[in-house]
Every structure is written in C-alpha cells, then in structure tokens.
C-alpha cells in the first residue's frame, strides 16, 4: 500500500485476541491495539482530526503555532502532524511525564514546558494554565485543548467506533477503556451504542481522580483528588469529552495493579503496551464475573510500552514506588526474580 505521507497511515488498527490472561473467563476478549498507529498511540487520530478541523474553520493558518496541554501522547501526535503541515508545536506537560515521552517530544521537534502536576488546574503553574498563557502570548497560535475540544470525541466516533463494529462483525458486547480526556471511550461508545444500545461501556478510572464519583453522584469532590502514578488515566477536572450518560459503569484501579497488568500483557500476550493499557486490563478483571459465554469484549490499548521503559518496565522504578513491597522480608532477590518471571 502506498501513502503520500505518514498521516495517511493513521487508523484501521486491528483487533487482536487476548488469550493467556483471560483464559478462565467466559466469552472472548480482544484488544484494539492503537500502538500500531504511526505515532504509536491512539492520539494520532485526534491530533490529525482536530488540526484539520481548525484549518477548515480558519483557526489555524499557515506558519502558525500549535499549542497543547498533554501528558505526552497527544503532544507527540500533534508534533508529527505539525511536521507534515509546517507548524511550530509547543507543549505544556506535567512533571510526571515519563522520560521516554519527553525525549520523544523533543526528538520530533516539539518544544516542551514541564509543569508541576500536583497543583490545581486553575493554578498558573499547572500545565492547563501554562498552555492557555502560551496561546495568549504567541500570535497566530491555536490551543488544541483536547479536554474540551469535541473534535476529540468526533475523531473516535467517525473512526474507532466503526472500525470496532466492523472488525467484531457486530458481536461486541462490552467496551472497556481507561478514561482521561474521555474522547476515545465516549466517541467510540457513542457509535457502538447507536448500533446496539445493549453494549456495556466500562470506564476505567484511577484512585486520585474525580471521574468515578462524579459519574455515580453528580458531585465534584475535591477530596477525591490526590497524587497518583498512572498516566492518561483519570482527571482532577471534568472534561467536556467525558459523556457520563453513555458510560454504564466506572471501575477504579490502583497504580500497582495497572503496572503489573501491563507487564503481564507483554510477557504473556507478546503485546508491548503502555500503562493505561494495563489499567484497562485490570478493569477487565474487575468485571470478569459479569461475563457470559456469549460475551465479546473489546479492551482499548491506547499506546506503546516503549514510552514507559523508565517506569513500569524498570524494576528500580517499580521498587521505588513500593510496588514490590512484600518481597523484602525473606530472600527478597530470589523471590522477586521468580515473581517477575511468573507475571
């Protein structure tokens, strides 16, 4: 197949069956593997869609500057699109971004402003506020604003949803995805629910995020907010792209369990995926008792594991987070080696 540029290779990612991890589950489980996009993440879809929408609407003009607040993947995709279209790309990122993601942004030509993550969104130091300020200060700039830009949802409604419906031949019964900006889950789910309203949509949230409680109570509770390690999962704001009405259920997962699930996916399924994919698979385990022999589950894998080599795939980092706690008291190193081979 011939393409005029890398942007034409975005989308049409496969559904790949997950065999080893859910071998005792009823039904079948497939992963939508978005790391097979050219930018190695699902954010390629929304980056191209939102930039082209801005061009069409006259909000982004030739020689302009693309600005965004991002935990890394959207930034890389925006930078990739900007390279092809000739834009300058400036990104505000949280300080919990992995080293690999930060280096990737710089490698593809983006300018990155690292901001503290443990501050309120309205704090002028936050990466949300920094992106807004950069947009105010730079002429001929466009703030993509993926959290509130509905092009985020529309990209998945027009692309990811139809792809899953077609690949599953309409058999899908459950769709599970981690929720950050909300676009991938809600845009995909909107299309799928239009085809079959009985499809169960499961959102995966982090401990330290407000989304699950807001879904269940309609209350934004600041007491739910505290630091956590998961990237691209959960929020301390309520993004416009999170359509709570279309989500049937939220489950919360811990940093530790999500990390180990990602490592299990690599070692047992041969799929090298990121932290939020581990969170999504842990979400699958949280609802496994609800499955039947007719269940056809699609779990959303947003990005590639190479962006987390210094974190969840690094034993020293895992140990620093206390994720190996419980192995230290008795022949720690031997037990740990056996454990890591087993997962």
N, C-alpha and C positions, 0 to 999 in steps of 0.2 A: 504494500500500500504506500502511495506517495503523498506527502504533505508539503505544502508551501512553507510552513514554519511550525514550530513546536506547539503553538496554541491549537492547531487543528487536531492534535493528538489527545486533547483533553476529553474525558468522559468515556462511556462504554466500557467501564471496568467490569470484571467478571464476578459472578457468584461462585465461591469455592466451598465445597462441602467441608465441614469440620467433623472429623471422625473420631479422634482419640479422646479428646476432653469430654464430650458428652456421650460416651459410648453406652452408659447406663440409662440415658434419658429416653423417654418416649418421643416418637416423632423424629424429624430430621432437622439439622442445623446447618445453615450456610452463612458464609461471611461475604459481605460486599467489600472487596479489597481495594480501597481507594489509593493505597500506596502505588498502584500501577498507573496512576496519572503521571504525566511527565515531570511534574514538580513534586512527586511522591506524596501528595496529600489531596484530600477532597477539596481543599481550599482553592485549587486551580479553577474549579467550576465557578465559584462565586467571584473570584478575582476577575476573570475574563468577563463574566456577565455584568458585574457592577461597573467596570471600566467602560465597556461598550455602551451600557445604558447612559452613563454620564456623558460620553461623547455625543450620543444621539440627542440628549437633552440640552447640549450646549454648556454643560457644567465643567467640562474638561476640554481644554483647547490645545492645539499643537504647541509643543515646547513647555507644557505645564508640569506641575509637580503633584505627584500622588502622595497623600499623607494618610496614615492609618495608625490606630492603636491595636496592637496584636500580641498574642503570646508566641508568635513565631511563624506558624504555617501559613497564615493568610499573608503575612509580610513577604515570605519567600515567593508565594504565588503572584502577589502584586508586583514584586520586583521583576519576576520573569516576564509578566505581561508588559511592564514598563520598558524593559529592554527591547522588546519587539516593536513597541509603539513609539519609542523615543521620549519617554517621560523620565523626569527625575523622581526618585522614590525615597521618602523619608518616613521612618517608622519609630513610634514610641512603644517600647516593650517593657514588661515587668522584670524585676531583677531575679525572679525565679525561673526565667527562661533558661533552657539548657545551653551549655557552652556550644554544643554542636549546632543548635539552631542559630545562635548569634553569629557564629563563624560563617554559616551558610548564607545568612543575610548579607554579610559584608562581601562574601565571595562573588555574589551575583550582582553587586553594585549598589545595594541599598545603604542608606545612612541610618544608623540605629542610635536612638536615645534611650538609655537604660534608666528606668524609673522605679522607685520603691513600690513593692506590691502590697505591703502591709499598711496601707493608708486608705481612707475613704475615697470613693470615686470623685467627689467634689473637691478634694484636696488638690491644690495647684501642682503638687508634685506627682500626682497619680498619672499613669500613662494615658488615661482617658483625657484628663485636663491638658496634659502636655501636647497631645495630638491636636486638640482644639486650638491651643495657643499657637502652635506652628502654622496651622491653617490661617489664623488671623494675621500672622506676621509675614507670610510669604504670598506675594502676588501670583495670580494665575495658578492657584493651588486648588486641589479638590480633596476634601476629607471624606474618605470612603465610608467610615463609620458603620462597620459591619453589624454592630449590635442593634442598630436602629434603621439600617438601610434594608428595606423589604426586598431588594434585589437578591439578598442572601437567601431568603426563603424561595423566591421565584426561580432561582437557578436550579434548586433541587426539585421543585415542583415540575419544571419543564424537562429536567434531565434524569436525575437519580431515581425518582419515583417511577416513571415509565420504564426505565431500564430494569428495575427490580421486578415490576409486574410482568414484563415480557420474559425475562430470564426464568422466573419462577412458574411461568405459564399460568399465572393467576392462582397458584396454590398457596401463596403466602398467608399465614395465619397470625404471625407475630412479627413485629419490627422493633428491634432493640437498639438504642443508640445513646451514647453519652450526650449530655446537653451542656453546651457552653453558650455560644451566641443563639442557638436554637434553630438556625436555618436548616441544617442537614436533617435533623429529626422532623421538624414541623413541615418543611416543604415537601419532603418525601412522603410523610404520613398523610398530608392533605391529598396528594394524588392517590395514594393507595386506598384511603378511606372513601374516596369518590368511586372507586371501582368496587370496593367491598367494605361497607361500614362496620362489619364484624371483625375486621383485622384489629388485633390488640397492639396498641402503641405504648411501649415501655420506655420511659426516660430514665437515664442513669445520672444521679447527682452525687456530689462529693459532700463529706462531712466538713462543715465550714462554709457551706453555700446556703442560700436562702430559697432555692427553687422548689424543693420538695414541700416544705411547709407552706409556701405561698400557694402552691397548687391545691393543697388539701384544705387550707383555711382562708385563703384570700388575704392573709396578713403578711406584710413585710416585716420580719422580725430581725432587728439588728443583733439580737443575742445569738442568732444562728451563725453569725459571721466570726470566723477565726482563721488563722493561717493554716494552710494545708499544702501538700506537695504536688498533687495531681495537676497536670497542665491541660487546658482546654476542656475542663470538666467543671461545672458549677459556676456560680456568679454571686457577686455581692451587690448586684443591681438586677433589675427586671428588664431584660432586653425586649424590644418590640417584636423580635423574631420568634420569641417563645410563645406559641399559641397554646395556652394551657387547656383550652377546650378540646383540642384534638388529641391530647395525651391522656391515655386511660389510667396510667399508674406511674408513679415515680418510685425508684428504689435508690437507697444511698449505699455507697461502697467506700471502704477505707483506702487510704493511700497504700498501705501494705498489701492488702489483698489484690488490688489492681496491679501493683508491680509484679507480684508473683504470677498472676494470671498471664500477663504479657510474656513473661519468661517461659511459662508453660506452652503458650501458643507457638513460640519459636522452637522449643525443644521437641514438642510432640506433634505439631502440625506442619513444621517447616515454613511457617509464615513469620517473617521478622517484622513485627508491628510495634506501634507506639504505646505510650502509657494509657491513653484514653481507650484504646482497643482492649487493653487488659481490664479496664473499668467496665466496658460493655460486656465482656465475657463474664465478669463477676456478676453483673446484673442478670445475665442468663441463668447463672447458678441460683440466684435469689428467687427466680420464678419457676425453677425446674419442676416443682411438684404440680404446677398448673398445666403442664403439657400433657397431650394425649397422643396416641399412635398416629393420628392424622395431622398433628402439628407440623407446620413448615415454618421454621423460624429463620429470619434473616437478621444477623448481627452486623452492625456497621463498624468497619475498621477504618478510621479516618486517615492514618498516616503510617510512616515507615519507622522501624526501630532504630535506624542509623542516627536519628536525631536525639536518641536517649542513651548513647553509648557511655556517656559520663555520669549517667544517673541510674536508671533501673537495671541496666545491663552491666553495671560496675559494682562489684562486690564491696569495695570500700565505701562507696556512697550508700549502699543499702545498709551496711553495718552502722555507718554514722547516723542514719535515720532511726536506728533501733529496730530495723525490720528483721534482723537475725536474733533478736532477743529470745532467750530460752535455750540457746545452744552453748552458752558460755560456761556453764557450771560443770559440765562433765565431758572431758575430751573434746573440747569445742571444735578444733580444726577438723578432726576426723569426722565428727557428726555433721559438720557443716558441708564438707565435701560430698558426703553421701546424700545429704538433703538436696544439694544443688544438682546432683546427677539425676535425682529422682523426679524433681518437679517438671 
